[in-house]
Amino acid sequence: MQVLESITPANPPSAIQMDRTYHTTEAAYSLPNEVQPNSNVEHQRLEMQHSLFIGLMEGRIMHAPISNQISKAIDIGCGTGSVTHTIASAYPSTTVYGVDLSPIPEYTRSRLPNLSYVQADFDELVSQDPPDPRFKPASFDYVFSRLLIYGISDWPTYLSRAISLAKPGAWIEMQEADYHWYRIPMFPSSPSPAAETFASHNLTLSELTAEIHPSERLKSETLWSQTMNALLLAKHLNPHAGSSLASLMSAAGLVDINIRRYISPAGVWPGLTPEASAFGKYVGKQTPLMYVPAIRKLGRETGWDEGEVEAAVRNLEAEFEGREDGQRLWFWVYVVCGRKPNEDGKESGS
C-alpha cells in the first residue's frame, strides 16, 4: 500500500502542486514513487533524466567491458526500466531482470521477451532462504545499479549482496551521485575555469583520494546543501556515495576497478558541452522541485528542527528563484566498474 502525502511548499518554485506517493516499505528510499495512474510526474522526471544521461555520457549507458556472451543481467532499483530495457535490447539472448520497490510502468516502452520486472526490496529478495531460483548466488554475468543514493543505508552490505549475485569474472557497475557541490564564481573579475574543468574524465583510485582535479578548488556548500547532506546522514544515507564506491569495491575484493566522472550541472554556463548544457537547463529547473519536498520529508522523518528545515528551504528557493538557466552549481556522477575475481585467481579482464 502507498501513502499519499501532500507537498505544498510555502513559497513554491513552480505552479506544480500535487499529492505525491511514497514507499511504505522499511527501505530508506526518500523520493516519490508515483504509482498513481494520473500522477506520473516522477516517472516523467526519470525518463527525461535517462534521455539526458545518454547525451551526457556520450551515447553510452553501460560502461563495463562485458562480452556478448553473457547469460544473465540485473538492474537493481530499475525505476521506469529505462536502463533495464537498454540492456535487454543490447543483449537479446541474455535473461535480464529489473528489480524495484515500485511497479514498473509497463506503458513506457514495448515488452521484450528476455526482460522481466520484479517488484521487491532487493535486500529481502537476495536474503531469502532458500534463494529465489531466479536470483541464485553467483548466477549473474552483469550487475548494474544507478542513482540509489536516496535508498541505500548500508553501502558495504548492499555491495556485498550485489557481488554475491555475480559469477566469478562478472562485472558490477554502479553509477552514483556525490553531493559535494561545486560553484563557478559569478564575480566579473573572476576568470572562467577552463572547459576541461567540467569535462568527463577517468580517475584512478589514488587520484580520487588525492583530490588533485582542478575542480576541487571550486567546492562550495550552501545552507541548503549542508542541511540536505546532514539530513541524509541522519537517515543513515551517504551523500558522498559516488566518491566512496571505488574504495568500497576494492575493499570487497573486486579487481580491474575503473572510475569515470560526469558532471551533473544545475545550470548553464560557458564551457559546458551542448549535452551538459541541456542537462544543466533541465536540472536547474528540477533542483528546487525535487529538493524542497525531499528536505521537508527527511526533516519530518528524522525529527529535525522545523525552523532549520524551513531556513534551508528558503535558502534553496531564493537561490534558484527567477533563474531560467539555473545556478552555476554542479556535482559529479561517478561510474565505477569492478570485476569479481575468477575462481582460478587470474585477474585479467574478461
Secondary structure, 3 states (H helix, E strand, C coil): CCEEEEECCCCCCCCCCEEEEECCCCCCCCCCCCCCCCCCHHHHHHHHHHHHHHHHCCCCCCCCCCCCCCCEEEEECCCCCHHHHHHHHHCCCCEEEEEECCCCCCCCCCCCCCEEEEECCHHHHHCCCCCCHHHCCCCEEEEEEECCCCCCCCHHHHHHHHHHHEEEEEEEEEEEEEEEEEECCCCCCCCCCCHHHCCCEEECHHHHHHCCCHHHHHECCCHHHHHHHHHHHHCCCCCCHHHHHHHHHHHCCCEEEEEEEEEEEEECCCCCCHHHHHHHHHHHHHHHHHHHHHHHHHHHHHCCCHHHHHHHHHHHHHHHCCCCCEEEEEEEEEEEEEECCCCCCCCCCC
